[in-house]
Amino acid sequence: QVQLVESGGGLVQPGGSLRLSCAASGSMVSFYAMHWYRQAPGKQRELVAIITSNNVTNYIEPVKGRFTISRDNAKKTMYLQMNSLKPEDTAVYYCNARQVVGGTRYEYWGQGTQVTVSS
């Protein structure tokens, strides 16, 4: 069974940077897509960034130019580099992965890591 574990969150001042990590318990090669989501207090969970098995990336407009999603299959880890952080980036950030095995879809979530941007 796949497990995803996020780390790297914390408290940072506006304009600062954090790098989030998502470690997978097994190989990531079967994931056709991996994502970072976030959920702010009182808000719905929203997609932040996506990276496909072909290494195509995309971001929501508020984080474009500031966040970078990447993955290292050998290290079984996905990353989210967050620069120029703003207070509105404050949220719990979740790692997500999706795969299809034998025609069945599977989706996995990490437990989340808190990111707080405040002066």
N, C-alpha and C positions, 0 to 999 in steps of 0.2 A: 504494500500500500504506500502511495506517495505521501510524503509529508513535506510541507513548506514552512520554513521558519524565517521570519523577518528579524532584522537587527539594524542598528545604526541610528535609530531615532533619538531625539533628545530636545533640549531647549537651546535655541539659537536666536541671536539678535537679528533684526531685519537687515538684509544685505549679506548675511552670512551664508554658509554652505554646509550641507550634510550629504553623506553618501549612504543610502540604504542598501542593504543586502538581503537577498532571499536565497537561502540555501535549500536545495532539494535533497531528499533522502536517497534518491536514485538518479539514474540517467535522465537527462532532459531532452535527449534527441527525439523522443516520441512526441514532444509537445509541439503542436503546430502553431501555438501562440502562447505567449506569456504576457501578463499585464501587471501594472500597478494601478490600484484603485485607492481612493481615499474617502473618508467620511468625517466631516466636521460635525461638531455638536449640533444636534437638532436638524441636521441636513441628511439628505439621501446619499448613499454611497455613489460616487461618480468615478468613471474611468479617467485616469490621468495619462497613461502612456501604454503603448503596445509594442511588442517586438515579435515578429513572426519567425517561423523556422527558416525562412529565407533571409532573415536579418533586416527585413523592412520594418521601419519604425514610424510611429505617428504619435501625436500629442494633442491634447486639448489646447485651445487657443491661449488660455491664461498662463500656461507654463512653457509655451514655445519660446525657444531661445534661452531658456533658463534651466530646464531639466533635460537630462540625457539618459535614456534607457539603454542598457547593454546586457549582454550575457556572456558567460564563459562556460561552455559546455564541459570542458575538462575539469573545471573546479566545481561544476554543478551548482553554479550560483548566478543569479540575475541581480543587476544593480540599478539603482536610480540615483544619479548624481544630480543634486539640487543646488543650484547657485542662485545668488541674488534673491534669497528667500524673502517673502512678504508675509505680513500677519495673516492674510487670507489663505496662506498655504497651511495654516494650522489644522491638523486633522490626524486621525489614525490612518496610517497607510498600510494597505494590504497587498500581499503578493497573490497572484492568481495564475493558474496554468490550465491549459485545455489540451486534450488529446482524444484521438479516436482509435480504438483498438477493436478489431473484429467487427466493425460497424457500429460499435457502441461508443457514445460520447461520455467522457469523464471530465470533471472539473474539480480543481483543488484550490483550497484557500489556506493562507497562513493565518496566524493568530492576530496579526497586526502589530505595528510599532508606532508609538506616539511621536509626532513631530509638533513642537510648539515654537512659534516664531513670535517673539515679544521682546520689547525693550525694557 
